[in-house]
Amino acid sequence: MIEAVASDCETVDAEVGGRGEHVATITLRRPDARNALNAQLREELIEIVEAVPESDVRVVVLTGAEEAGAFAAGADVTELRERDALEQREASKRPRVYEHVADCPMPVIARINGHALGGGCELIQACDVRIAHEDAKIGQPEIGLGIMPGGGGTQRLPRLVGEGQAMRLILSGDLIDAREAHEIGLVDEVHGDGAFDDAVDDLAASMAANSPVALEFAKESVKAASQLGLEDGLDYEAELFAQLFATADKDEGIDAFLEDREPEWRGE
């Protein structure tokens, strides 16, 4: 399903299985524009992400085409220049591509193989785990254009790195390298050439080996932690935990453990 949708797209590719069983790789592909997020790319990425629940996919890896030399170099500045306030307000109506990625029911790993700037930085913030190549540069340089982050950067970035670090990056527009991004919590792992893809593939495989129902519920519960108070969050976790006891995968997982064998997940 996901590959069929991608076959009609010009700026985004998708394939399943190349990085492991039940793993989909979604690749941004506007090499001449360093994968800048124009309207077409955003719309096509949304279409592919929306197809994930209909596919036999448990984990998504989101990355940029190698020939682009970037994960995503930001929004398409030409499009921004042509909009007035009313047009931008319409374009900013949610759900946008960032919300679609954040709300994907399956885990999304950002494979940051190059610069992730502006909207590209906001796109990796919408992912669940971020693994960066050591040569990547990351930042929110919008302030230098007389604007500010508008794809969630002022909201998601402080939740990842704290208000002070978010202020530093957003108000200066400075770019940081992958190592510093790791130090402040913006990315979760940094690797060089020899280990980069192994780290992405190993994590994707480790996640994909689990029940898709449990993956979805666990992701939903963790994401709720930044939106709910502790007591409400604990109640929500307990409710999702209880709902899993009505699934076939719960019985299969426990039976497999007791019988010392690999589980055969049904996703039910």
C-alpha positions in Angstrom: 0.0 0.0 0.0 2.7 2.5 1.0 4.8 1.7 -2.0 1.8 2.0 -4.3 1.1 5.5 -3.0 4.7 6.5 -3.4 4.8 5.3 -7.0 2.6 8.3 -7.9 4.8 10.8 -6.1 7.6 12.9 -7.6 9.4 14.3 -4.6 9.1 11.5 -2.0 10.0 7.8 -2.3 9.0 4.9 -0.1 10.0 1.2 0.1 9.3 -1.5 2.6 11.8 -4.2 3.7 15.1 -2.7 2.6 16.1 -1.8 6.1 14.4 -4.8 7.7 11.1 -6.7 7.9 8.2 -4.4 8.6 10.3 -1.3 8.2 9.4 1.4 5.7 11.9 3.9 4.5 10.5 7.2 3.3 12.9 9.4 1.4 12.6 13.1 0.6 13.8 13.6 -3.0 14.2 17.2 -4.3 17.9 17.0 -4.9 18.1 20.3 -6.9 16.5 22.1 -3.9 18.3 20.2 -1.1 15.0 18.6 -0.2 13.4 22.0 0.6 9.8 21.4 1.8 7.7 22.9 -1.0 3.9 22.4 -1.2 4.2 19.3 -3.4 6.7 17.6 -1.2 4.6 18.3 1.9 1.5 17.0 0.3 3.2 13.8 -1.0 4.8 13.1 2.3 1.4 13.4 4.0 -0.1 10.9 1.5 2.6 8.4 2.2 2.5 8.8 6.0 -1.3 8.4 5.9 -0.8 5.0 4.1 1.3 3.6 6.9 -1.7 2.3 9.0 -3.0 0.4 6.0 0.4 -1.3 5.4 2.3 -4.1 7.1 4.6 -1.5 8.6 5.7 -1.3 12.2 8.5 1.3 12.0 9.1 4.2 9.6 12.6 5.6 8.8 12.4 9.2 7.4 15.4 10.5 5.6 16.7 12.6 2.7 18.0 11.5 -0.6 21.8 11.2 -0.5 22.2 13.1 -3.8 20.5 16.1 -2.2 23.3 16.6 0.4 20.7 17.3 3.1 18.0 15.8 5.1 15.8 18.9 4.4 17.2 22.4 4.0 14.1 24.1 5.2 10.9 25.5 3.6 10.8 26.7 0.0 11.7 30.4 0.5 10.3 31.3 -2.9 6.8 30.1 -1.8 7.1 32.1 1.5 8.0 35.3 -0.3 4.9 35.1 -2.4 2.4 34.7 0.5 0.6 37.4 2.4 -0.6 37.0 6.0 -4.0 35.6 4.9 -2.4 33.1 2.6 0.1 32.0 5.3 -2.7 31.6 7.8 -4.5 29.3 5.5 -1.3 27.3 4.8 -0.6 27.0 8.6 -4.0 25.3 9.3 -3.4 22.0 11.0 -2.9 19.2 10.5 0.2 20.0 8.5 3.0 17.6 7.5 4.6 18.0 10.9 1.4 16.8 12.7 0.9 13.9 10.3 4.5 12.7 11.1 4.1 13.2 14.8 0.7 11.5 14.8 1.8 8.5 12.7 0.7 5.5 14.8 4.0 3.7 14.3 7.3 4.9 15.5 9.2 7.3 13.2 13.0 7.4 13.2 14.6 10.5 11.7 17.7 9.4 9.8 19.4 12.8 9.6 21.9 12.2 6.8 22.6 15.9 6.2 21.6 19.4 7.1 18.2 19.7 8.8 17.3 23.4 8.8 14.2 25.4 9.4 11.2 23.3 8.4 13.7 20.3 8.1 14.6 20.8 11.8 10.9 21.0 12.7 10.3 17.8 10.7 12.9 15.9 12.8 11.4 17.3 15.9 8.1 15.7 14.9 9.8 12.3 14.7 10.0 10.0 17.7 13.8 9.3 17.6 16.5 11.2 15.9 19.8 9.6 14.7 22.2 12.0 13.0 25.3 11.6 10.9 28.2 13.4 12.4 28.5 15.8 9.5 24.9 17.1 9.8 24.1 20.7 10.7 20.9 21.5 12.5 19.1 24.7 13.3 16.3 27.2 13.0 17.6 30.0 10.9 14.3 31.7 10.1 15.0 34.7 12.3 17.5 35.8 9.7 14.7 36.1 7.1 12.7 38.3 9.4 10.3 35.5 10.4 10.3 32.8 13.0 9.8 29.0 13.1 6.2 28.2 12.1 6.1 24.5 11.8 6.2 23.7 15.5 9.7 24.7 16.3 8.8 27.2 19.1 6.8 24.4 20.8 8.5 21.1 20.2 12.1 22.4 20.5 11.7 23.7 24.1 10.2 20.3 25.0 13.3 18.6 23.7 16.1 20.9 24.8 14.7 23.2 27.4 13.6 26.8 27.0 17.1 28.4 27.3 18.6 26.3 24.5 15.5 26.7 22.3 15.7 30.5 22.8 19.4 30.4 21.9 18.9 28.5 18.6 15.7 30.3 17.6 16.7 33.9 18.4 20.2 33.7 17.0 19.4 31.5 14.0 22.8 29.8 14.6 23.4 26.3 13.2 24.9 23.6 15.4 26.7 20.4 14.5 25.4 17.0 15.3 27.6 16.5 18.3 26.3 19.6 20.0 22.7 18.7 19.0 23.3 15.4 20.8 24.7 17.2 23.9 21.6 19.4 24.3 19.1 16.6 23.5 18.0 17.6 20.1 19.2 14.3 18.6 19.5 11.0 20.3 22.5 9.4 18.6 25.4 10.6 16.4 27.5 8.3 14.3 30.1 8.5 11.5 30.1 6.7 8.2 30.9 3.2 9.5 28.2 3.0 12.2 25.4 5.5 11.0 23.3 3.1 9.0 23.9 0.2 11.3 22.6 2.3 14.2 19.4 3.2 12.3 18.8 -0.3 11.0 19.5 -1.9 14.4 17.0 0.4 16.2 14.4 0.0 13.5 14.7 -3.8 13.7 14.6 -3.8 17.5 11.3 -1.9 17.4 9.8 -3.8 14.4 10.3 -7.1 16.3 7.5 -6.1 18.6 3.7 -6.2 18.5 2.3 -3.3 16.3 -0.5 -2.8 18.7 1.8 -2.5 21.7 4.1 -0.2 19.7 1.1 2.1 18.9 -0.2 2.2 22.4 3.3 2.7 24.0 4.1 5.6 21.6 0.7 7.2 22.3 1.3 7.0 26.1 4.8 8.5 25.9 3.7 11.4 23.7 0.9 12.1 26.2 3.5 12.7 28.9 4.3 16.2 27.5 0.7 17.2 27.3 -0.8 15.8 30.6 -0.1 16.4 34.2 1.5 13.5 36.1 -1.7 12.2 37.7 -3.7 12.4 34.4 -0.8 10.8 32.6 -0.6 7.9 35.0 -4.3 7.3 34.6 -4.0 7.4 30.8 -1.1 5.0 30.9 -3.1 2.6 33.1 -6.1 2.7 30.7 -3.9 2.0 27.6 -2.2 -0.8 29.5 -5.5 -2.4 30.4 -6.7 -2.1 26.8 -3.8 -4.2 25.7 -5.1 -7.1 27.8 -8.0 -7.4 25.3 -5.6 -8.1 22.4 -4.4 -11.4 20.9 -0.9 -10.1 20.8 -0.8 -9.8 24.6 -1.7 -13.5 24.9 0.8 -14.4 22.2 3.6 -12.4 23.7 3.2 -14.0 27.2 2.7 -17.5 25.8 5.9 -17.1 23.6 7.8 -16.0 26.7 6.6 -18.9 28.8 7.3 -21.4 25.9 10.7 -19.9 25.2 10.0 -19.1 21.5 9.7 -16.1 19.3 6.2 -14.5 19.2 4.1 -14.5 16.0 2.4 -11.1 16.2 -1.1 -10.8 14.7 -1.5 -7.1 15.2 -4.8 -7.8 17.0 
